[in-house]
Amino acid sequence: MKVNYLNLFIALIILSATVRAEDKHFSSEEVMCYPHEEIYFSCPIGDKVMSVCASGNISPQNGYVQYRFGRPGKPELEYPEQSEPPTDRFLITDFAGGSINSTHLKFKTAGYVYVIYQSATNGVYVKNNGKTVANFSCGGGHYQQINSRAMRGIKTAVPNDDDN
């Protein structure tokens, strides 16, 4: 079989330009993650950004996952404060039934439960003593689907209402 290297070369150039154009489009979106990190979830909330970032997270015992909220370069909240494996810090629940499909990424800190949700709408709500004290919906953005790679790097559990 004879390979037409000129056509192959042209196809690679077009593909490369398309990928770069997509990267450039998404890179203009503000996120709280650093360039070397994977974006597990991110969305604008008002004039701030909420992101879940990861690096080297191939299992719950490896790498790290970190929630960040604030303005890029100026986080107001980072959990955990140090880059540590997500073993007992984060939990993912996935619920599908009838017309409902929802994924929650949860963590607890300082007596509060944070639940990043992906369903018909996306955002984060915060509970204290079983009561919702804040609920923020995402503005537009590309990273509002919880990255499927988070499912292998963060413990998963059966959904329940026990967020305390």
Residue pairs with C-beta under 8 A, 6 or more apart in sequence:
26 142
26 143
29 42
29 141
29 142
29 143
30 44
30 49
30 72
31 39
31 42
31 49
31 51
31 53
31 72
31 143
32 42
32 49
32 50
32 51
32 53
32 68
32 69
32 70
32 72
32 75
33 39
33 42
33 51
33 53
33 68
34 53
36 55
37 53
37 54
37 55
38 53
38 54
38 55
38 57
38 147
38 149
39 51
39 52
39 53
39 143
39 147
40 52
40 53
40 54
40 65
40 105
40 146
40 147
40 149
40 150
41 50
41 51
41 52
41 105
41 116
41 118
41 143
41 144
41 145
41 146
41 147
41 150
42 49
42 50
42 51
42 52
42 141
42 143
42 144
43 49
43 50
43 51
43 122
43 123
43 138
43 139
43 141
43 143
43 144
44 138
44 139
44 140
44 141
45 69
45 123
45 124
45 136
45 137
45 138
45 139
46 136
46 139
47 71
48 69
48 70
48 71
48 76
49 68
49 69
49 70
49 71
49 72
50 67
50 68
50 69
50 116
50 124
50 136
50 138
51 67
51 68
51 69
51 143
52 65
52 66
52 67
52 68
52 105
52 116
52 146
52 150
53 65
53 66
53 68
54 63
54 64
54 65
54 66
54 86
54 149
54 150
54 153
55 63
55 64
55 83
56 62
56 63
56 64
57 63
57 64
57 65
57 85
57 86
57 149
57 150
57 153
57 154
58 152
58 153
59 152
59 153
60 85
60 86
60 87
60 153
60 154
60 155
61 85
61 87
62 85
62 153
63 85
63 153
64 83
64 84
64 85
64 86
65 85
65 86
65 89
65 90
65 150
65 153
65 154
66 78
66 79
66 80
66 83
67 77
67 78
67 79
67 107
67 114
67 116
68 75
68 77
68 78
69 75
69 76
69 77
70 76
70 77
79 89
79 107
79 109
79 114
80 89
80 109
86 153
86 154
86 155
87 155
88 155
89 107
90 105
90 106
90 107
90 154
90 155
91 105
91 106
91 107
91 154
91 155
91 156
91 157
92 103
92 104
92 105
92 106
92 146
92 150
92 151
92 154
92 155
92 156
92 157
93 103
93 104
93 106
93 156
93 157
93 158
93 159
93 160
94 102
94 103
94 104
94 151
94 156
94 159
95 101
95 102
95 103
95 104
95 159
96 102
100 119
101 119
102 117
102 118
102 119
102 159
103 117
103 118
103 119
103 146
104 115
104 116
104 117
104 118
104 159
105 115
105 116
105 146
105 150
105 154
106 113
106 114
106 115
106 116
106 163
107 113
107 114
108 114
111 128
111 129
112 126
112 127
112 128
112 133
113 126
113 127
113 128
113 163
113 164
114 124
114 125
114 126
115 124
115 125
115 126
115 127
115 163
116 123
116 124
116 146
117 123
117 124
117 125
118 144
118 145
118 146
121 137
121 138
122 137
122 138
122 144
123 135
123 136
123 137
123 138
124 135
124 136
125 132
125 134
125 135
125 136
126 132
126 133
126 134
126 135
127 133
127 163
127 164
129 164
130 163
130 164
138 144
